[in-house]
Amino acid sequence: MRAVLQRVSRARVAVDGRTAGAIGTGLAVLLGVGAGDTERDAERIAEKIVNLRIFRDGAALMNRSIRDAGGAVLLVSQFTLYGDARAGRRPSFSAAAKGDLAQTLYQRTGASIARSGVPVEYGIFGASMELELVNDGPVTILLDSKRVF
């Protein structure tokens, strides 16, 4: 699985002009599921999201996790994180998981985050969405459950 985490002061995802999910302080997480991913990948990436220390402490250092900061997660499915644009002009998405597997692991990731005590809001899986956010910092982190980067 791959994720793009953005520390935000607020974020909102809408479908057809209607808000599907919105948060204040927290993380906007774009989550892509790869064809070979398993439940273990979902648990691993959820654990990393919950415990990554990228929120400021009293000394303005990044020493607090989202749980420590009392933030929330806005989780948005993003199969294009598996886009391969190395050849040609149109990216290939063959490394992305198919719909059923991707949706199952996307939901599993959100449930795992929520079990850790962090509130989770969601986009609508498979929908064309509009994401608005205010990146705080800016802080943007890339994660890969296979530790590719």
C-alpha positions in Angstrom: 0.0 0.0 0.0 1.1 3.5 -0.6 0.0 6.6 1.2 0.5 10.4 0.9 0.0 12.0 4.3 -0.5 15.7 4.5 -0.7 17.4 7.9 -3.7 19.7 7.7 -5.5 22.4 9.7 -8.6 21.4 7.8 -9.6 19.1 4.9 -12.8 18.2 3.1 -13.8 15.7 0.4 -16.9 16.2 -1.7 -18.7 14.1 -4.3 -21.2 15.8 -6.6 -20.9 19.0 -4.5 -21.9 17.2 -1.2 -19.4 16.8 1.6 -18.6 13.1 2.1 -16.0 13.7 4.9 -14.4 16.6 6.6 -11.9 17.1 9.5 -10.2 19.9 11.3 -6.6 19.4 12.5 -5.2 16.1 11.4 -4.0 14.2 8.4 -5.5 14.0 4.9 -4.4 10.6 3.7 -4.5 9.5 0.0 -4.3 5.7 0.1 -3.5 3.4 -2.8 -3.8 -0.3 -2.7 -1.4 -2.5 -4.7 -2.3 -5.7 -6.5 -0.2 -7.8 -4.1 -1.3 -6.1 -0.9 -2.8 -8.0 2.1 -4.4 -7.3 5.4 -0.9 -7.2 6.9 -0.1 -4.2 4.6 -3.3 -2.5 5.8 -2.4 -3.0 9.5 1.2 -1.9 8.9 0.3 1.4 7.1 -2.5 2.2 9.7 0.0 1.7 12.5 2.4 4.0 10.8 -0.2 6.7 10.2 -1.3 6.6 13.8 2.2 6.7 15.4 4.2 8.9 13.0 5.4 11.9 14.9 4.8 14.8 12.6 2.8 17.2 14.8 4.4 20.0 16.7 5.1 19.9 20.4 5.4 22.8 22.8 8.9 23.6 21.4 7.6 23.6 17.8 9.4 20.3 17.1 7.7 17.4 15.3 7.5 15.1 18.3 3.8 14.3 18.5 1.6 11.7 16.7 -1.9 12.4 15.4 -3.2 10.6 18.5 -1.1 12.8 20.8 -2.3 15.9 18.9 -5.9 14.9 19.2 -6.4 15.0 15.4 -8.5 13.1 12.9 -7.8 11.4 9.6 -9.6 12.0 6.3 -9.0 8.8 4.3 -9.4 9.1 0.5 -8.8 6.2 -1.9 -6.3 7.0 -4.6 -5.5 4.2 -7.1 -3.3 6.6 -9.1 -0.6 6.3 -6.5 0.3 3.1 -8.4 0.5 4.9 -11.7 3.6 4.1 -13.7 4.6 6.9 -16.0 8.1 5.7 -16.9 7.2 4.8 -20.4 5.0 6.6 -22.9 2.7 9.4 -22.1 -0.2 7.6 -20.4 0.4 6.1 -17.0 -0.2 2.4 -16.5 -2.2 1.4 -13.4 -1.7 -2.3 -13.7 0.1 -2.5 -10.3 -3.0 -1.2 -8.6 -5.4 -3.6 -6.9 -8.7 -4.4 -8.5 -11.9 -2.9 -7.0 -13.0 -5.5 -4.5 -9.6 -6.1 -2.9 -8.8 -2.4 -2.9 -12.0 -1.5 -1.2 -11.6 -4.2 1.4 -8.1 -3.1 2.3 -9.0 0.6 2.2 -11.8 -0.1 4.7 -9.6 -2.3 6.8 -7.0 0.5 7.0 -9.7 3.0 8.2 -11.1 0.6 10.8 -7.6 -0.1 12.1 -6.9 3.7 12.5 -10.3 4.1 14.2 -9.6 1.2 16.6 -6.5 3.1 17.8 -8.7 6.0 19.0 -8.2 8.3 16.0 -11.4 9.6 14.4 -11.7 8.7 10.7 -13.7 10.4 8.0 -13.9 8.9 4.5 -14.1 9.8 0.9 -16.4 7.6 -1.3 -14.5 4.6 -2.7 -14.4 4.6 -6.5 -16.2 8.0 -6.8 -14.9 11.1 -8.6 -14.0 13.3 -5.6 -12.9 16.9 -5.0 -10.4 17.2 -2.1 -9.8 20.6 -0.5 -7.2 21.0 2.2 -5.0 23.5 4.0 -1.6 21.9 4.4 -0.1 22.8 7.8 3.7 23.4 7.6 3.6 22.3 4.8 4.2 18.7 5.9 3.8 15.9 3.3 5.1 12.4 3.9 5.1 9.4 1.6 4.6 5.9 3.0 4.8 2.4 1.4 3.8 -0.7 3.4 6.6 -2.7 1.6 9.1 0.0 2.6 10.0 0.8 -1.0 10.6 4.4 0.2 
